[in-house]
Amino acid sequence: MRRGEGGSGVRVGRGTGVHHGIAIGKALAVRVREIAPFPVPLHRNEVEREVQRFRDSVQAARAQLTGIRERVRREIGETYAGVFDAQLLILDDAALIDGTIGRIRDQGVNAEWAFRTVTERLVEAIGRVGDSYLRERAGDLEDVHRRVQAALGGSPRHPNLSELQEDVIVVARELTPSEIALLHREHVIGFLTDGGGPTSHTAILAEALGIPAVVGLHDFTREVASGDGLILDAGDGTVIHHPDPDQVRTYRERQERFRVWEGQLRLSRDQPAVTLDGAEVQLLANIELPDEVETALDFGARGIGLYRSEFLFLQAAPRLPTEEDHYRVCRELRERMAPHPAMIRTLDLGGEKYYRSVLEGNEANPVMGLRAIRFCLRRRDIFRSQLRGILRASAAGGLRLVFPMISSLQELRQGKQFLGEVKEELRREGHAFDEDLPVGIMIEVPAAAATADLLAPEVDFFSIGTNDLIQYCLAIDRSNESVAYLYDPFHPAVVRMLNFVAESGARAGIGVSMCGEMAAEPLAVPLLLGMGLRELSMQPASIPRVRAMVRGLRLEECKEILARALLLGTGEEVQSFLRERVGERLPAAFPEPEP
């Protein structure tokens, strides 16, 4: 962050924007001081009473979450109510609940202390999982922890944000999914938090509620007091504390332009994403639940570009999902999305944290460990069940299969060989499946990007996962506050790597799509079209903005823009050049430079 000039007191912070929009108003600072539990030794005759007190508190938390889930279902829809299914599942998790009860009995300590220590261990374990999407599920565990502790009497109740009487921008170190669900939507015009990421359930609910938000601001909120003036621009993740009158005037003008533009977007759902010179681009949706298909279609998605099968594994825990589970979910996805395609990504999970019994022990660095295709090739029984279910669901066509985290030709060939063995099993058993099921790989490891020309002839398509690819390319962990600012999708190394992947795919005659956050960045669209990408997959709510950008571009111009961008030396230069070339054309489609 930086301060304004001349001692004006203006502070500017940058985080990650959620749900494009601008909020201007007064802050409501929510400070929740949790009482740190401490160990209280129990007499032997008190232990079972303490176990029962803990169980009663878990039941109370379950009843509260069930009520919140029902409210969200009524007001937003079943898709987003599913966020709380994950929290309800946590309350059934043996490692958490039985682990706490075991600690109460074995150590003879109070429930508050036992529950806190078990939760901390699990949060630490989840934090080491490589996939940022799964890592952000730790927020759900913390939400559940706070709720159970409140029922035990060990921490204050969740703040009540449902009875506000005036418009405010809520400011907090963290806001849990349940707190977001209870926001008073008429009076909460925005919120900002120090923690959180773009795929956290807090961010997902903010998107669903249509509330502009900025998350991941680190320690910015510490100096914000209730009543302070704030400007929040979710378009580029900017927050201005104590803005001066010129800044307020500038952002009010921008806010009005954005409102007009948003209204136009809602009317454009059925318009194709076609450039001014006739090149069509397919805009698809990333989802984790079949129920999200309706939301994707509402925003004009022309298919599912990424279905994360990990949720099915988490939903089935502690058991493993069966072949029938995979078949049912994939068939439902295909039927709901028809006639549009749906891409199923095979398991990409840091398995050691969720299925400890299937591995030989914990890993010090799961990011670089046994995950995704490596895990599947090691545990072929798990892989076989998933592949059989997907293949059977493909019988009517419309599905695509993609292997994640491929890092070598050898790995790819092993995956394809095993897929062939599973197909032969199904043929012998008389099961129908799509014999021509398209099979591709995720390009999300620099080794795969650097050898894309060798991999391309062996697959039907590439799907570029920029979230992991950029992190690995730049050696940056976005969850690490010390280096997260270095994450840059416009870094010359990233742009050149993406261009090589696209060229390799084109030479081999295969399709190349993108399903990372970069696909949803309007400013990146000219580069991606110039590279030859014609499929972009993103969170459903981002589709209208990207469609608007596509419809304002010419393909030949995009190729020229790419050629120029490839010669630039820094990510800042690339962004500045892109704003200069396309910024004025669609000023509401992406953030403007800071005033």
C-alpha positions in Angstrom: 0.0 0.0 0.0 1.1 3.6 -0.2 0.0 6.9 1.4 -1.1 10.0 -0.3 1.2 13.0 -0.8 1.4 16.1 1.4 0.3 14.4 4.6 -3.3 14.2 3.3 -3.8 11.0 5.2 -5.0 9.2 2.0 -4.1 5.5 2.1 -4.3 3.2 -0.9 -4.4 -0.6 -0.6 -4.6 -3.3 -3.2 -6.1 -6.7 -2.8 -8.2 -9.1 -5.0 -11.5 -7.7 -6.3 -14.7 -9.8 -6.0 -17.8 -8.9 -8.1 -16.9 -5.9 -10.3 -18.3 -2.7 -8.9 -17.5 0.4 -7.0 -18.7 1.4 -3.5 -18.3 4.8 -1.9 -19.3 5.4 1.7 -18.5 5.1 5.4 -16.7 2.2 7.0 -18.2 -0.1 9.6 -15.3 -1.7 11.3 -16.1 -5.2 12.7 -13.7 -6.2 15.4 -14.2 -9.7 16.8 -11.8 -10.3 19.7 -11.7 -14.1 20.2 -10.9 -15.3 23.7 -8.0 -17.6 23.3 -8.8 -21.0 24.9 -6.5 -22.3 27.6 -6.3 -25.8 29.1 -8.3 -26.6 32.1 -7.6 -29.9 33.8 -10.6 -32.1 34.5 -11.3 -34.5 37.3 -11.9 -38.0 36.1 -15.6 -37.8 36.9 -16.0 -34.6 34.8 -14.6 -36.0 31.5 -17.8 -37.6 30.1 -19.9 -34.5 31.0 -17.3 -32.4 29.1 -17.6 -34.8 26.1 -21.4 -34.4 26.2 -21.1 -30.6 26.5 -18.9 -30.6 23.3 -21.4 -32.8 21.5 -24.3 -30.5 22.5 -22.3 -27.5 21.1 -21.7 -29.3 17.9 -25.4 -30.0 17.6 -26.2 -26.3 18.3 -23.7 -25.2 15.6 -25.3 -27.7 13.2 -28.8 -26.2 13.8 -27.5 -22.7 13.3 -25.8 -23.6 10.0 -28.9 -25.5 8.8 -30.9 -22.4 9.4 -28.4 -20.2 7.5 -28.4 -22.7 4.7 -32.1 -22.5 4.3 -32.1 -18.7 4.3 -29.5 -18.7 1.6 -31.5 -21.3 -0.4 -34.6 -19.1 -0.3 -32.8 -15.8 -1.0 -30.0 -16.8 -3.4 -30.6 -20.3 -4.6 -29.7 -23.9 -4.0 -26.3 -23.6 -5.7 -25.0 -21.1 -3.2 -26.7 -22.8 -0.3 -24.4 -25.7 -1.1 -21.5 -23.6 0.4 -22.9 -24.5 3.8 -23.1 -28.2 2.9 -19.3 -28.2 3.1 -19.5 -26.7 6.7 -22.1 -29.2 7.7 -19.9 -32.0 6.5 -17.0 -30.6 8.6 -19.3 -31.1 11.7 -19.4 -34.8 10.7 -15.7 -35.1 10.1 -14.2 -37.8 12.3 -10.7 -36.3 12.4 -12.2 -33.1 13.9 -15.0 -34.3 16.1 -13.7 -37.7 17.2 -10.2 -36.2 17.4 -11.5 -33.6 19.9 -13.4 -36.1 21.9 -10.3 -38.3 22.0 -8.2 -35.4 23.3 -10.8 -34.6 26.0 -10.7 -38.2 27.2 -7.0 -38.9 26.8 -5.6 -35.6 28.2 -8.5 -34.8 30.6 -8.8 -31.2 29.3 -11.7 -28.9 28.6 -13.6 -29.0 25.2 -12.5 -25.4 24.2 -8.8 -26.3 24.4 -9.2 -29.7 22.8 -11.3 -28.4 19.9 -8.9 -25.5 19.3 -5.8 -27.6 19.2 -7.3 -30.2 16.9 -8.7 -27.5 14.6 -5.3 -25.8 14.4 -3.6 -29.0 13.3 -6.2 -29.5 10.5 -5.9 -25.9 9.3 -2.2 -26.2 9.2 -2.5 -29.4 7.2 -5.0 -27.9 4.7 -2.7 -24.9 4.3 0.0 -27.1 2.9 -2.2 -28.5 0.2 -1.0 -27.3 -3.2 -4.3 -26.4 -4.8 -5.2 -22.8 -3.9 -8.9 -23.5 -4.3 -8.7 -26.3 -1.7 -6.4 -24.4 0.5 -9.0 -21.6 0.9 -11.4 -24.2 2.3 -9.6 -23.6 5.6 -11.8 -20.6 6.0 -14.8 -22.9 6.3 -13.1 -24.9 9.0 -12.3 -21.7 10.9 -16.0 -20.6 10.5 -17.2 -23.9 12.0 -14.6 -23.6 14.8 -15.8 -20.1 15.8 -19.4 -21.2 15.8 -18.8 -24.2 18.0 -16.6 -22.2 20.3 -19.4 -19.6 20.7 -21.8 -22.4 21.6 -19.3 -23.6 24.2 -19.1 -20.1 25.5 -15.4 -19.8 24.6 -15.7 -16.9 22.1 -18.0 -14.1 21.3 -21.0 -14.7 19.0 -20.7 -13.9 15.3 -21.3 -10.2 14.7 -24.9 -9.4 13.7 -24.8 -7.6 10.3 -28.4 -8.2 9.4 -30.0 -5.2 11.2 -28.1 -2.3 9.8 -30.0 1.0 9.4 -27.6 2.9 7.0 -25.4 2.2 4.1 -21.9 1.0 5.1 -18.8 -0.7 3.8 -18.1 -3.5 6.2 -14.4 -3.7 7.2 -13.0 -6.8 8.9 -9.9 -8.9 9.3 -12.0 -11.9 8.2 -15.6 -12.4 7.2 -16.8 -16.0 7.3 -19.3 -17.4 4.8 -22.0 -17.4 7.4 -21.4 -13.7 8.2 -21.6 -12.9 4.5 -24.8 -14.8 4.2 -26.4 -12.7 7.0 -25.3 -9.3 5.6 -28.1 -6.8 5.2 -28.1 -6.4 1.4 -29.9 -3.1 1.3 -27.3 -1.4 3.5 -24.1 -3.2 3.0 -22.8 -1.6 -0.2 -19.4 -3.3 -0.1 -16.9 -5.1 2.2 -13.2 -5.5 2.5 -11.1 -8.0 4.4 -7.4 -8.6 5.1 -7.7 -12.3 4.5 -9.4 -14.4 1.8 -8.9 -15.2 -1.8 -10.9 -15.2 -5.1 -12.0 -18.9 -4.7 -12.9 -18.7 -1.0 -16.6 -19.4 -0.1 -16.7 -15.8 1.2 -15.8 -14.5 -2.2 -18.3 -16.9 -3.9 -21.1 -15.7 -1.7 -20.2 -12.0 -2.3 -20.4 -12.7 -6.0 -23.8 -14.3 -5.6 -25.1 -11.5 -3.5 -23.8 -8.9 -6.0 -21.8 -7.1 -3.3 -18.6 -5.4 -4.5 -15.7 -6.6 -2.3 -11.9 -6.6 -2.0 -10.2 -9.4 -0.1 -6.6 -10.3 0.6 -5.7 -6.8 1.9 -3.3 -8.2 4.5 -3.1 -5.6 7.4 -4.8 -2.7 5.7 -8.0 -2.8 7.8 -6.1 -2.3 11.1 -6.1 1.5 10.7 -9.7 1.8 9.4 -12.2 3.0 12.0 -16.0 3.1 11.8 -17.2 6.3 10.1 -14.0 6.7 8.0 -14.5 7.5 4.3 -13.7 4.7 1.9 -13.7 4.0 -1.8 -13.7 0.4 -2.9 -13.1 -0.6 -6.5 -13.6 -4.3 -7.0 -12.6 -4.1 -10.6 -8.9 -3.8 -9.8 -8.9 -4.6 -6.1 -8.2 -0.9 -5.1 -9.3 0.5 -1.7 -8.8 4.2 -0.8 -9.0 5.2 2.8 -9.7 8.9 3.6 -10.2 9.8 -0.1 -9.9 13.4 -1.1 -12.8 15.2 -2.8 -11.3 14.8 -6.3 -11.0 11.1 -5.8 -14.6 10.8 -4.6 -15.8 12.8 -7.6 -13.8 10.7 -10.1 -15.0 7.5 -8.7 -18.7 8.6 -8.6 -18.4 9.4 -12.3 -16.9 6.0 -12.9 -19.5 4.3 -10.7 -22.3 5.8 -12.8 -20.7 4.7 -16.1 -20.3 1.2 -14.6 -24.0 1.1 -13.6 -25.0 2.0 -17.2 -22.7 -0.6 -18.6 -23.9 -3.4 -16.2 -27.4 -2.7 -17.4 -26.4 -3.2 -21.0 -24.6 -6.4 -20.1 -27.7 -8.0 -18.6 -29.5 -7.4 -22.0 -26.6 -9.1 -23.9 -26.8 -12.6 -22.5 -27.9 -14.2 -25.7 -25.4 -12.3 -27.9 -22.6 -14.4 -29.2 -19.0 -13.5 -28.3 -17.9 -12.5 -31.8 -15.2 -10.0 -32.7 -15.9 -7.1 -35.0 -14.4 -9.0 -37.9 -16.3 -12.2 -37.3 -14.1 -14.5 -35.1 -16.3 -16.4 -32.6 -15.0 -17.1 -29.1 -16.7 -19.7 -26.8 -17.1 -18.5 -23.3 -17.5 -21.3 -20.8 -17.9 -21.6 -17.0 -15.8 -23.1 -14.2 -18.0 -24.9 -11.7 -17.8 -27.4 -8.8 -21.4 -28.5 -8.5 -23.9 -29.6 -11.1 -26.4 -27.2 -9.6 -24.2 -24.3 -10.8 -25.1 -25.2 -14.4 -28.2 -23.0 -14.3 -26.2 -20.0 -13.0 -23.7 -20.6 -15.8 -26.5 -20.7 -18.4 -28.1 -17.5 -16.9 -24.8 -15.7 -17.6 -24.7 -17.0 -21.2 -22.1 -19.8 -20.8 -21.7 -22.0 -23.9 -20.4 -25.0 -22.0 -18.5 -26.0 -18.9 -14.8 -25.4 -19.3 -13.8 -26.9 -16.0 -15.7 -29.2 -13.6 -13.6 -29.7 -10.4 -14.3 -33.3 -9.4 -12.6 -32.7 -6.0 -15.8 -31.5 -4.5 -17.3 -35.0 -5.0 -14.4 -36.5 -3.1 -14.7 -34.0 -0.2 -18.5 -34.5 -0.2 -18.2 -38.3 0.1 -15.5 -38.1 2.8 -14.6 -40.0 4.9 -15.5 -42.7 2.4 -14.2 -42.6 -1.2 -16.8 -41.8 -4.0 -17.9 -44.9 -5.9 -18.0 -45.5 -9.6 -21.8 -44.9 -9.4 -21.2 -41.5 -7.6 -19.0 -40.4 -10.5 -21.4 -41.7 -13.1 -24.4 -40.0 -11.5 -22.7 -36.6 -11.2 -21.2 -36.6 -14.7 -24.4 -37.8 -16.3 -26.3 -35.0 -14.5 -23.8 -32.5 -15.6 -24.0 -33.6 -19.2 -27.8 -33.7 -19.3 -28.1 -30.2 -17.7 -25.5 -28.7 -20.0 -26.7 -30.3 -23.3 -26.2 -29.4 -26.1 -23.1 -27.6 -24.8 -19.9 -29.5 -23.9 -18.7 -30.2 -20.3 -15.0 -30.8 -19.4 -14.3 -33.1 -16.5 -11.0 -32.7 -14.7 -9.8 -35.9 -13.0 -8.9 -35.8 -9.3 -6.5 -33.0 -8.4 -6.3 -33.2 -4.6 -3.6 -33.2 -2.1 -4.8 -36.6 -1.1 -2.6 -37.1 2.0 -4.6 -34.5 3.9 -8.0 -36.0 3.2 -7.3 -39.7 2.8 -4.4 -40.4 5.1 -5.0 -44.1 5.0 -4.2 -44.3 1.3 -0.7 -42.9 1.5 2.5 -44.0 3.2 2.7 -40.9 5.4 2.5 -37.1 5.5 4.5 -35.0 3.0 6.5 -32.0 3.9 5.6 -30.2 0.7 2.4 -31.4 -0.9 2.6 -28.6 -3.6 5.5 -30.5 -5.1 4.3 -33.9 -3.9 2.0 -36.7 -4.7 -1.1 -34.9 -6.1 -3.3 -34.9 -9.2 -2.1 -37.3 -11.9 0.8 -38.6 -9.8 -1.6 -39.6 -7.0 -4.0 -41.2 -9.5 -1.3 -43.3 -11.1 -0.2 -44.4 -7.7 -3.7 -45.2 -6.5 -5.2 -46.8 -9.6 -8.1 -48.2 -7.7 -9.3 -44.7 -7.0 -8.5 -43.6 -10.5 -10.3 -46.6 -12.1 -13.5 -45.8 -10.3 -13.5 -42.2 -11.5 -12.6 -43.1 -15.1 -15.2 -45.8 -15.3 -17.9 -43.4 -14.0 -16.9 -40.6 -16.4 -16.7 -43.0 -19.4 -20.1 -44.5 -18.8 -21.6 -41.0 -18.4 -20.0 -40.1 -21.8 -22.2 -42.6 -23.8 -24.4 -39.9 -25.1 -21.5 -37.6 -26.0 -20.9 -34.0 -24.8 -18.1 -34.8 -22.3 -14.4 -34.1 -22.4 -11.7 -35.5 -20.1 -8.7 -33.6 -18.9 -5.7 -34.9 -16.9 -4.3 -32.3 -14.4 -0.7 -31.4 -13.5 0.9 -33.4 -16.3 4.6 -32.6 -16.3 6.1 -35.1 -18.8 5.3 -37.1 -21.9 5.9 -40.2 -19.8 3.2 -39.2 -17.3 0.7 -38.5 -20.2 1.3 -41.8 -21.8 0.9 -43.6 -18.5 -2.5 -41.9 -18.0 -3.6 -42.6 -21.5 -2.5 -46.2 -21.3 -4.5 -46.7 -18.1 -7.5 -45.0 -19.7 -7.3 -47.5 -22.5 -7.2 -50.4 -20.1 -10.4 -49.1 -18.4 -12.1 -48.7 -21.7 -11.3 -52.3 -22.6 -12.8 -53.4 -19.2 -16.0 -51.6 -20.1 -16.2 -53.1 -23.5 -15.8 -56.6 -22.1 -18.6 -55.9 -19.6 -20.9 -54.5 -22.3 -21.0 -50.9 -21.0 -21.5 -48.2 -23.6 -19.3 -45.1 -23.7 -18.1 -42.4 -26.1 -15.3 -44.2 -28.1 -14.2 -40.8 -29.4 -14.2 -39.0 -26.0 -11.8 -36.1 -26.3 -8.9 -36.4 -24.0 -6.6 -33.5 -23.1 -4.3 -32.2 -20.5 -4.0 -29.2 -18.2 -1.0 -27.0 -18.9 -0.2 -25.8 -15.4 3.4 -26.9 -14.8 6.2 -25.0 -16.6 7.7 -28.3 -17.7 4.5 -29.0 -19.7 4.4 -25.6 -21.1 8.1 -25.8 -22.2 7.4 -29.2 -23.9 4.0 -28.3 -25.3 5.3 -29.1 -28.8 6.0 -32.7 -27.7 2.8 -33.1 -25.8 0.4 -31.6 -28.4 0.5 -34.5 -30.9 -0.6 -37.0 -28.2 -3.8 -35.2 -27.0 -7.0 -33.7 -28.4 -6.7 -30.4 -26.7 -4.8 -28.3 -24.1 -6.5 -26.4 -21.3 -4.2 -23.8 -19.7 -4.6 -23.5 -15.9 -3.0 -20.1 -15.4 -3.5 -20.0 -11.6 -0.9 -22.7 -10.9 1.1 -22.1 -14.0 1.9 -18.5 -13.1 2.7 -19.4 -9.5 5.1 -22.1 -10.6 6.6 -20.0 -13.3 7.3 -17.0 -11.1 8.0 -19.1 -7.9 5.3 -17.2 -6.0 2.8 -18.5 -3.5 -0.2 -16.2 -3.6 -1.2 -17.3 -0.1 2.1 -15.9 1.2 1.5 -12.2 2.0 5.2 -11.4 1.6 5.4 -12.3 -2.1 1.8 -12.3 -3.3 2.2 -8.8 -4.9 4.7 -10.4 -7.4 1.9 -12.5 -8.9 1.6 -11.0 -12.4 -0.3 -12.6 -15.3 1.2 -10.0 -17.6 4.8 -10.8 -16.7 6.8 -11.3 -20.0 7.8 -14.8 -19.0 4.1 -15.7 -18.6 3.0 -14.1 -21.9 5.8 -15.8 -23.8 5.1 -19.1 -22.2 1.4 -18.9 -23.1 2.2 -17.9 -26.6 4.4 -20.9 -27.1 1.7 -23.3 -25.8 -0.8 -21.7 -28.2 1.6 -22.0 -31.1 2.3 -25.6 -30.3 -1.4 -26.4 -30.2 -2.0 -24.7 -33.5 0.8 -26.5 -35.2 -0.6 -29.9 -34.0 -4.1 -28.9 -35.0 -5.6 -29.2 -31.5 -7.7 -26.7 -29.6 -6.2 -24.6 -26.8 -8.4 -23.2 -24.1 -7.8 -21.4 -20.8 -9.6 -21.9 -17.5 -7.6 -19.9 -15.0 -8.4 -16.4 -13.6 -6.5 -14.8 -16.4 -9.3 -15.9 -18.8 -11.7 -13.6 -16.9 -9.4 -10.6 -17.1 -10.8 -8.3 -19.8 -7.5 -6.6 -20.2 -5.9 -9.9 -21.1 -8.5 -10.8 -23.8 -6.6 -9.1 -26.7 -3.5 -11.1 -25.9 -5.3 -14.4 -25.7 -7.2 -13.8 -28.9 -4.0 -12.8 -30.6 -2.4 -16.1 -29.5 -5.3 -18.0 -31.2 -7.3 -19.0 -28.1 -11.0 -19.4 -29.0 -12.2 -20.9 -25.7 -12.1 -19.1 -22.4 -13.6 -20.5 -19.2 -14.2 -18.5 -16.0 -16.5 -18.0 -13.1 -20.0 -17.5 -14.6 -20.4 -13.9 -13.4 -17.3 -12.8 -15.4 -18.7 -14.0 -18.7 -20.7 -10.8 -19.6 -17.6 -8.6 -19.1 -15.4 -10.8 -21.2 -18.1 -11.1 -23.9 -18.3 -7.3 -24.1 -14.6 -7.0 -24.6 -14.5 -9.7 -27.3 -17.3 -7.9 -29.2 -15.3 -4.7 -29.2 -12.1 -6.1 -30.7 -10.8 -7.0 -34.2 -8.8 -10.2 -34.5 -6.1 -8.6 -36.7 -5.7 -5.9 -34.1 -5.3 -8.5 -31.4 -2.5 -10.2 -33.3 -0.7 -6.9 -33.7 -1.2 -6.1 -30.0 0.3 -9.5 -29.1 3.3 -9.0 -31.3 4.0 -5.6 -29.6 3.5 -7.0 -26.1 6.0 -9.9 -26.7 8.7 -7.2 -27.1 8.0 -5.5 -23.8 10.3 -6.0 -20.8 8.0 -5.9 -17.7 4.5 -6.8 -16.7 3.8 -3.1 -15.9 4.8 -2.1 -19.5 2.5 -4.8 -20.9 -0.5 -3.6 -18.9 0.2 0.0 -19.7 0.4 -0.8 -23.4 -2.9 -2.7 -23.3 -4.7 0.1 -21.5 -3.3 2.5 -24.1 -4.6 0.4 -27.0 -8.0 -0.8 -25.7 -8.7 1.0 -22.5 -10.8 3.8 -23.9 -13.0 1.5 -26.0 -14.7 -0.2 -23.1 -13.9 1.8 -20.0 -16.2 -0.1 -17.8 -15.0 -3.5 -18.8 -11.9 -3.3 -16.7 -10.3 -1.1 -14.1 -9.0 2.3 -15.1 -5.7 3.6 -13.9 -5.8 5.0 -10.4 -6.4 8.8 -10.3 
